């Protein structure tokens, strides 16, 4: 259960970094790619059982 929680937390942190990178870039296409990747990672993090509990 700890491993799942750690994996979910790592995915959530990666999604946050990608979202921040999307805001920092001047290239709209790169920003879109970063946002889409952030959404996918966030969805994966939420799909992991027990992620965000405790």
N, C-alpha and C positions, 0 to 999 in steps of 0.2 A: 504494500500500500504506500510505503514511503517513496518507493521508486516511481510509482505512478504520479504521486503528488509532485515529486521533484521534476518529472518530465513535463507535467502540465505547467508548472511554474516557469520552467525554462522556455517553453513554447510561448507563454504569455509575455515574458520579458523580451523575447525576440520579436514578437509582434509589436510591442511598444517601441522598440528601437527602429523597426521599419516604418512605423507611423511617424516617428520623429524625423526620420530621414526624408520621408515624403514631404514634410513641411519645409525642410531645409534646402531642398533642391530647387534649382531654377528651371529645370527641364520638365515640362508638363507630362511628357510621355514616361519619363523615369518616375515621376511622382505617382502617376497612375499605376505603374508596375509595382512600386513599393506598397501602395495602399492595398492593391489586390492581394499581394503576398501577405500583408499584415492580416487581412481579413481571413485568409485561408489558415494561417497559423493560429489565429484566435479561435477559429471554429474547431480546429484540431485540439487545442488546449481545453476547450469546453467539453469536447466529446470524451475526454479521458475521465473514467470513473474516479470519484473522490478528489478530483482537482478542485482546489479552492475551498475544501472543507477543512476546518480545524485551523 
